[in-house]
Amino acid sequence: MYGAQLIQALRSANAHVGTDAPVRPADSESQFVFLGVGGDKMRAAGCDTIVDAKDLSVVGITEILSHLPTIWGLFHRLIAEADRRKPDLAIVIDSPAFNWRVARQMKKRGVPVVYYVCPQFWAWRQ
């Protein structure tokens, strides 16, 4: 059973997965923390959002490039908070450009990673 989970859903379309994904303890005495990236739905489900998904929602190469310093800073904020809180599990949902980097950092720290991906991702990437 995991006591802390880093979880992220960068798009509101994936938030339903994020709110269902955390493994909740059967006994009410377990201390359990969900932290990471998300929006209103994730907060409502009890996630301590370190980074709001709206801050990472950029589309198009020019918008991405102009927001790159902000995105990079938010990435480092998330990793620093994970270092501080030491999650037992990282659950990343879709958004490979950001999440593969987060997953790589979590794996370097010995944190197991579960990667949820929408089926069309494989069709588009192959």
Buried (B, 14 or more C-beta within 10 A) or exposed (E): EBEBBBBBBBBBEBBEBBBEBBEEEEEEEEEBBBBBBBBEBBBEBEBBBBBBBEBBBBEEEEEEEEBEEEBEEBBEEBBEBBEEBEBBBBBBBBBEEBBEBBBEBBEEEEBEBBBBBBEEEEEEEE
